[in-house]
Amino acid sequence: MNQPVIVTGIVLSVAPIGEYDKRVVILTKEKGRISAFAKGARRPNSQFGGAVSPFCFGEFTLYEGRNSYNIMQVHISNYFQELKNDMEATYYGFYFMEFAEYYTREQNDETEMLKLLYQTFRALTKKNIPNELIRCIYELKVIYINGEGPQVFQCVKCGTERTSFVFSIKEGGLLCENCVRQGNNVMKVDTSTLYAMQYISSSSIEKLYTFTVSEKVLKKLKKIVSEYLLFYVDKTFKSLEILEICLK
């Protein structure tokens, strides 16, 4: 008989299964993104209560069957109730979880992704920086963690540093004035916006949410990140559509 497995993670999504059960997607430190079944979780007197709900962070004791995991016990250390009490933060949180679910895999080392999602939830609750900036930081850091982030320290063509640059979505980063060709779809990038992108790309996750920017820089950062994702990420996020409707 298999021994129980204890994992630490965040519940990303939950779906009803049958009459009383739930299928739970968890981003874990030990096993990456996994799916597990919480039997009887929809019963009024279930031992799981609200512990197998999105946003919940804690330890999950699992039984590993032949084809699936079953949740045996749950010890939640943070329900992130503050997010659930703030409608806008809730919508952002659901988008961030769907984004994480898309980018993560089972049996992959997703430690950095788990840490990033946890710190992002904390940033949403603290209100030190605007939610729109939190979104830009999170999206950009996710694609850097997955090795798909743009080059923001030198020209992607010739490697030149310390010169004037423009940003090319198609080329995946900065182009110097000597490498820009007519017809390139490029955007001017000011020093402050470039510095913000460099900070996001190189900083540890613990230090990500420690700065703010002007409205002008935030507008530019949003444009670059959103267009970059539109070009490179082949996925439509339902939670993002709901979020954008909510923010109108």
Disulfide bonds with the S-S distance in Angstrom:
none
